[in-house]
Amino acid sequence: LPDAFGRFAEEQNAETQTVESRLANIMIECLRNGDRKSGQEYLVLLAVLADEQSMLSKLRELSKDKSLPSRGVILAHRLGMKDAQVTGEVLEYVKNSSEAETEVFVPSIEGLADAEHLLFLVSLSKHAQGSLRKSIQLAVSTIKAGEAVPYLIDLLDSDDSLVRLRSLMSLSRCVGPRQKAGKVVTFSRENDAEAVQLWK
């Protein structure tokens, strides 16, 4: 009886690997054809079936192909997995791609809002445009770490009131709230001018 269960488990494992291989091939074909949306959907399905290490290994190999039209999808997924080896590739991709091509990174950015990824986010923001740049600013504005203070102060010049508000909140938590005449200066999304000036 144990041998029968063992054979059954092996057959199930072989069948799963076959499904993974098929999904990977379909995903690659979609990305080669520039079908970013379908490629992303197959990538999500594949991520559910495959173990993280084997998935990461496959994605690293795939993202080496710089001629792949939807390479950004793979890089974005690796970024979302917090692959430490992907940051240089993402920087290069963002530098050399259009705003529309880089929007694929937006969902991955929020998960990087920590001191560990601060320098990467700051470097990336220098080359990012549109919604990716705003997403990076929002992520940096929530980092509550001493090393973020200079960048948080820079974000106080943002046109976006939410970025300014989050930056003020993070600064207040890192350094302490600003005071004027012995009273803490309060701020809101609609009324932040006095607090912003005190930080500058």
Secondary structure, DSSP 8 states (H G I E B T S, - for coil): -HHHHHHHHHHHHHHHHHHHHHHHHHHHHHHHTT-HHHHHHHHHHHHHHS-HHHHHHHHHHHTT-TT-TTHHHHHHHHHHTT-TTSHHHHHHHHHTS-HHHHGGGHHHHGGG-SGGGHHHHHHHHTT--HHHHHHHHHHHTT--SGGGHHHHHHHTT-S-HHHHHHHHHHHHHHH---EETTEE----SS--HHHHHHH-
